[in-house]
């Protein structure tokens, strides 16, 4: 029984290390999303002040920018949702090891 408990602890420690490594990747993804949104906003503002472009071309450019940002951010949203559930499960496990009677 004690060997199983040590094995479980090692498995959970390994999971914790993997979760933290994944957290770094998600932080980088958030930084990338921030950069994307800053670029879209900068281009949008340039487009609004550009007098020499036809209105229809402005609308087409706006559609393209919104579609690109939406597609990219949708993937990030799905990934972050999955990771949020993983973190919540991990937090629940951590609270259980503090209170061994709930195991």
PyMOL CGO cylinders between C-alpha atoms (Angstrom):
from pymol import cmd
from pymol.cgo import CYLINDER

trace = [
    CYLINDER, 0.00, 0.00, 0.00, 2.82, 2.39, 0.88, 0.3, 1, 1, 1, 1, 1, 1,
    CYLINDER, 2.82, 2.39, 0.88, 4.54, 1.70, -2.48, 0.3, 1, 1, 1, 1, 1, 1,
    CYLINDER, 4.54, 1.70, -2.48, 1.32, 2.52, -4.30, 0.3, 1, 1, 1, 1, 1, 1,
    CYLINDER, 1.32, 2.52, -4.30, 1.04, 5.76, -2.35, 0.3, 1, 1, 1, 1, 1, 1,
    CYLINDER, 1.04, 5.76, -2.35, 4.61, 6.74, -3.29, 0.3, 1, 1, 1, 1, 1, 1,
    CYLINDER, 4.61, 6.74, -3.29, 3.89, 5.82, -6.90, 0.3, 1, 1, 1, 1, 1, 1,
    CYLINDER, 3.89, 5.82, -6.90, 0.74, 7.93, -6.87, 0.3, 1, 1, 1, 1, 1, 1,
    CYLINDER, 0.74, 7.93, -6.87, 2.65, 10.86, -5.40, 0.3, 1, 1, 1, 1, 1, 1,
    CYLINDER, 2.65, 10.86, -5.40, 5.31, 10.55, -8.11, 0.3, 1, 1, 1, 1, 1, 1,
    CYLINDER, 5.31, 10.55, -8.11, 2.66, 10.38, -10.81, 0.3, 1, 1, 1, 1, 1, 1,
    CYLINDER, 2.66, 10.38, -10.81, 0.95, 13.48, -9.46, 0.3, 1, 1, 1, 1, 1, 1,
    CYLINDER, 0.95, 13.48, -9.46, 4.26, 15.31, -9.21, 0.3, 1, 1, 1, 1, 1, 1,
    CYLINDER, 4.26, 15.31, -9.21, 4.98, 14.41, -12.83, 0.3, 1, 1, 1, 1, 1, 1,
    CYLINDER, 4.98, 14.41, -12.83, 1.51, 15.71, -13.77, 0.3, 1, 1, 1, 1, 1, 1,
    CYLINDER, 1.51, 15.71, -13.77, 2.17, 18.94, -11.88, 0.3, 1, 1, 1, 1, 1, 1,
    CYLINDER, 2.17, 18.94, -11.88, 5.43, 19.51, -13.76, 0.3, 1, 1, 1, 1, 1, 1,
    CYLINDER, 5.43, 19.51, -13.76, 3.64, 18.87, -17.07, 0.3, 1, 1, 1, 1, 1, 1,
    CYLINDER, 3.64, 18.87, -17.07, 0.84, 21.28, -16.12, 0.3, 1, 1, 1, 1, 1, 1,
    CYLINDER, 0.84, 21.28, -16.12, 3.32, 24.03, -15.28, 0.3, 1, 1, 1, 1, 1, 1,
    CYLINDER, 3.32, 24.03, -15.28, 5.18, 23.47, -18.57, 0.3, 1, 1, 1, 1, 1, 1,
    CYLINDER, 5.18, 23.47, -18.57, 1.88, 23.73, -20.43, 0.3, 1, 1, 1, 1, 1, 1,
    CYLINDER, 1.88, 23.73, -20.43, 1.06, 26.89, -18.49, 0.3, 1, 1, 1, 1, 1, 1,
    CYLINDER, 1.06, 26.89, -18.49, 4.17, 28.53, -19.94, 0.3, 1, 1, 1, 1, 1, 1,
    CYLINDER, 4.17, 28.53, -19.94, 2.95, 27.66, -23.45, 0.3, 1, 1, 1, 1, 1, 1,
    CYLINDER, 2.95, 27.66, -23.45, -0.45, 29.20, -22.74, 0.3, 1, 1, 1, 1, 1, 1,
    CYLINDER, -0.45, 29.20, -22.74, 1.18, 32.37, -21.41, 0.3, 1, 1, 1, 1, 1, 1,
    CYLINDER, 1.18, 32.37, -21.41, 3.14, 32.61, -24.65, 0.3, 1, 1, 1, 1, 1, 1,
    CYLINDER, 3.14, 32.61, -24.65, -0.08, 32.10, -26.61, 0.3, 1, 1, 1, 1, 1, 1,
    CYLINDER, -0.08, 32.10, -26.61, -1.71, 34.94, -24.67, 0.3, 1, 1, 1, 1, 1, 1,
    CYLINDER, -1.71, 34.94, -24.67, 1.24, 37.21, -25.43, 0.3, 1, 1, 1, 1, 1, 1,
    CYLINDER, 1.24, 37.21, -25.43, 0.93, 36.28, -29.10, 0.3, 1, 1, 1, 1, 1, 1,
    CYLINDER, 0.93, 36.28, -29.10, -2.82, 37.07, -29.00, 0.3, 1, 1, 1, 1, 1, 1,
    CYLINDER, -2.82, 37.07, -29.00, -2.04, 40.45, -27.47, 0.3, 1, 1, 1, 1, 1, 1,
    CYLINDER, -2.04, 40.45, -27.47, 0.39, 41.15, -30.30, 0.3, 1, 1, 1, 1, 1, 1,
    CYLINDER, 0.39, 41.15, -30.30, -2.21, 40.07, -32.85, 0.3, 1, 1, 1, 1, 1, 1,
    CYLINDER, -2.21, 40.07, -32.85, -4.86, 42.36, -31.36, 0.3, 1, 1, 1, 1, 1, 1,
    CYLINDER, -4.86, 42.36, -31.36, -2.44, 45.28, -31.23, 0.3, 1, 1, 1, 1, 1, 1,
    CYLINDER, -2.44, 45.28, -31.23, -1.60, 44.73, -34.91, 0.3, 1, 1, 1, 1, 1, 1,
    CYLINDER, -1.60, 44.73, -34.91, -5.28, 44.50, -35.88, 0.3, 1, 1, 1, 1, 1, 1,
    CYLINDER, -5.28, 44.50, -35.88, -6.07, 47.67, -33.94, 0.3, 1, 1, 1, 1, 1, 1,
    CYLINDER, -6.07, 47.67, -33.94, -3.11, 49.53, -35.46, 0.3, 1, 1, 1, 1, 1, 1,
    CYLINDER, -3.11, 49.53, -35.46, -4.16, 48.47, -39.00, 0.3, 1, 1, 1, 1, 1, 1,
    CYLINDER, -4.16, 48.47, -39.00, -7.79, 49.31, -38.28, 0.3, 1, 1, 1, 1, 1, 1,
    CYLINDER, -7.79, 49.31, -38.28, -6.85, 52.81, -37.16, 0.3, 1, 1, 1, 1, 1, 1,
    CYLINDER, -6.85, 52.81, -37.16, -4.69, 53.32, -40.27, 0.3, 1, 1, 1, 1, 1, 1,
    CYLINDER, -4.69, 53.32, -40.27, -7.56, 52.14, -42.43, 0.3, 1, 1, 1, 1, 1, 1,
    CYLINDER, -7.56, 52.14, -42.43, -9.98, 54.59, -40.79, 0.3, 1, 1, 1, 1, 1, 1,
    CYLINDER, -9.98, 54.59, -40.79, -7.71, 57.53, -41.55, 0.3, 1, 1, 1, 1, 1, 1,
    CYLINDER, -7.71, 57.53, -41.55, -6.79, 56.43, -45.08, 0.3, 1, 1, 1, 1, 1, 1,
    CYLINDER, -6.79, 56.43, -45.08, -8.66, 58.81, -47.41, 0.3, 1, 1, 1, 1, 1, 1,
    CYLINDER, -8.66, 58.81, -47.41, -7.48, 57.42, -50.76, 0.3, 1, 1, 1, 1, 1, 1,
    CYLINDER, -7.48, 57.42, -50.76, -9.08, 54.00, -50.44, 0.3, 1, 1, 1, 1, 1, 1,
    CYLINDER, -9.08, 54.00, -50.44, -12.59, 53.22, -51.67, 0.3, 1, 1, 1, 1, 1, 1,
    CYLINDER, -12.59, 53.22, -51.67, -15.22, 52.56, -49.02, 0.3, 1, 1, 1, 1, 1, 1,
    CYLINDER, -15.22, 52.56, -49.02, -15.89, 49.05, -50.35, 0.3, 1, 1, 1, 1, 1, 1,
    CYLINDER, -15.89, 49.05, -50.35, -12.17, 48.26, -50.08, 0.3, 1, 1, 1, 1, 1, 1,
    CYLINDER, -12.17, 48.26, -50.08, -12.15, 49.52, -46.49, 0.3, 1, 1, 1, 1, 1, 1,
    CYLINDER, -12.15, 49.52, -46.49, -15.06, 47.25, -45.61, 0.3, 1, 1, 1, 1, 1, 1,
    CYLINDER, -15.06, 47.25, -45.61, -13.37, 44.29, -47.30, 0.3, 1, 1, 1, 1, 1, 1,
    CYLINDER, -13.37, 44.29, -47.30, -10.16, 44.97, -45.36, 0.3, 1, 1, 1, 1, 1, 1,
    CYLINDER, -10.16, 44.97, -45.36, -12.11, 45.26, -42.10, 0.3, 1, 1, 1, 1, 1, 1,
    CYLINDER, -12.11, 45.26, -42.10, -13.86, 41.95, -42.78, 0.3, 1, 1, 1, 1, 1, 1,
    CYLINDER, -13.86, 41.95, -42.78, -10.51, 40.27, -43.45, 0.3, 1, 1, 1, 1, 1, 1,
    CYLINDER, -10.51, 40.27, -43.45, -8.98, 41.66, -40.24, 0.3, 1, 1, 1, 1, 1, 1,
    CYLINDER, -8.98, 41.66, -40.24, -11.96, 40.62, -38.12, 0.3, 1, 1, 1, 1, 1, 1,
    CYLINDER, -11.96, 40.62, -38.12, -12.08, 37.15, -39.68, 0.3, 1, 1, 1, 1, 1, 1,
    CYLINDER, -12.08, 37.15, -39.68, -8.36, 36.60, -39.11, 0.3, 1, 1, 1, 1, 1, 1,
    CYLINDER, -8.36, 36.60, -39.11, -8.54, 37.74, -35.50, 0.3, 1, 1, 1, 1, 1, 1,
    CYLINDER, -8.54, 37.74, -35.50, -11.72, 35.75, -34.80, 0.3, 1, 1, 1, 1, 1, 1,
    CYLINDER, -11.72, 35.75, -34.80, -10.30, 32.55, -36.25, 0.3, 1, 1, 1, 1, 1, 1,
    CYLINDER, -10.30, 32.55, -36.25, -7.07, 32.87, -34.32, 0.3, 1, 1, 1, 1, 1, 1,
    CYLINDER, -7.07, 32.87, -34.32, -8.72, 33.86, -31.06, 0.3, 1, 1, 1, 1, 1, 1,
    CYLINDER, -8.72, 33.86, -31.06, -11.30, 31.07, -31.36, 0.3, 1, 1, 1, 1, 1, 1,
    CYLINDER, -11.30, 31.07, -31.36, -8.51, 28.48, -31.33, 0.3, 1, 1, 1, 1, 1, 1,
    CYLINDER, -8.51, 28.48, -31.33, -6.93, 30.19, -28.34, 0.3, 1, 1, 1, 1, 1, 1,
    CYLINDER, -6.93, 30.19, -28.34, -10.30, 30.29, -26.56, 0.3, 1, 1, 1, 1, 1, 1,
    CYLINDER, -10.30, 30.29, -26.56, -10.81, 26.54, -27.02, 0.3, 1, 1, 1, 1, 1, 1,
    CYLINDER, -10.81, 26.54, -27.02, -7.28, 25.74, -25.82, 0.3, 1, 1, 1, 1, 1, 1,
    CYLINDER, -7.28, 25.74, -25.82, -7.60, 27.99, -22.78, 0.3, 1, 1, 1, 1, 1, 1,
    CYLINDER, -7.60, 27.99, -22.78, -10.97, 26.45, -21.91, 0.3, 1, 1, 1, 1, 1, 1,
    CYLINDER, -10.97, 26.45, -21.91, -9.47, 22.95, -21.91, 0.3, 1, 1, 1, 1, 1, 1,
    CYLINDER, -9.47, 22.95, -21.91, -6.51, 24.13, -19.89, 0.3, 1, 1, 1, 1, 1, 1,
    CYLINDER, -6.51, 24.13, -19.89, -8.76, 25.89, -17.39, 0.3, 1, 1, 1, 1, 1, 1,
    CYLINDER, -8.76, 25.89, -17.39, -10.58, 22.60, -16.74, 0.3, 1, 1, 1, 1, 1, 1,
    CYLINDER, -10.58, 22.60, -16.74, -7.23, 20.84, -16.30, 0.3, 1, 1, 1, 1, 1, 1,
    CYLINDER, -7.23, 20.84, -16.30, -6.08, 23.46, -13.79, 0.3, 1, 1, 1, 1, 1, 1,
    CYLINDER, -6.08, 23.46, -13.79, -9.35, 23.21, -11.85, 0.3, 1, 1, 1, 1, 1, 1,
    CYLINDER, -9.35, 23.21, -11.85, -9.01, 19.44, -11.65, 0.3, 1, 1, 1, 1, 1, 1,
    CYLINDER, -9.01, 19.44, -11.65, -5.43, 19.85, -10.46, 0.3, 1, 1, 1, 1, 1, 1,
    CYLINDER, -5.43, 19.85, -10.46, -6.50, 22.40, -7.84, 0.3, 1, 1, 1, 1, 1, 1,
    CYLINDER, -6.50, 22.40, -7.84, -9.16, 19.99, -6.63, 0.3, 1, 1, 1, 1, 1, 1,
    CYLINDER, -9.16, 19.99, -6.63, -6.54, 17.25, -6.31, 0.3, 1, 1, 1, 1, 1, 1,
    CYLINDER, -6.54, 17.25, -6.31, -4.29, 19.62, -4.34, 0.3, 1, 1, 1, 1, 1, 1,
    CYLINDER, -4.29, 19.62, -4.34, -7.10, 20.46, -1.94, 0.3, 1, 1, 1, 1, 1, 1,
    CYLINDER, -7.10, 20.46, -1.94, -7.77, 16.74, -1.44, 0.3, 1, 1, 1, 1, 1, 1,
    CYLINDER, -7.77, 16.74, -1.44, -4.19, 15.96, -0.45, 0.3, 1, 1, 1, 1, 1, 1,
    CYLINDER, -4.19, 15.96, -0.45, -4.41, 18.70, 2.18, 0.3, 1, 1, 1, 1, 1, 1,
    CYLINDER, -4.41, 18.70, 2.18, -7.51, 16.98, 3.54, 0.3, 1, 1, 1, 1, 1, 1,
    CYLINDER, -7.51, 16.98, 3.54, -6.80, 13.23, 3.20, 0.3, 1, 1, 1, 1, 1, 1,
    CYLINDER, -6.80, 13.23, 3.20, -10.23, 12.31, 4.59, 0.3, 1, 1, 1, 1, 1, 1,
    CYLINDER, -10.23, 12.31, 4.59, -11.84, 13.51, 1.34, 0.3, 1, 1, 1, 1, 1, 1,
    CYLINDER, -11.84, 13.51, 1.34, -9.86, 11.02, -0.78, 0.3, 1, 1, 1, 1, 1, 1,
]
cmd.load_cgo(trace, "trace")
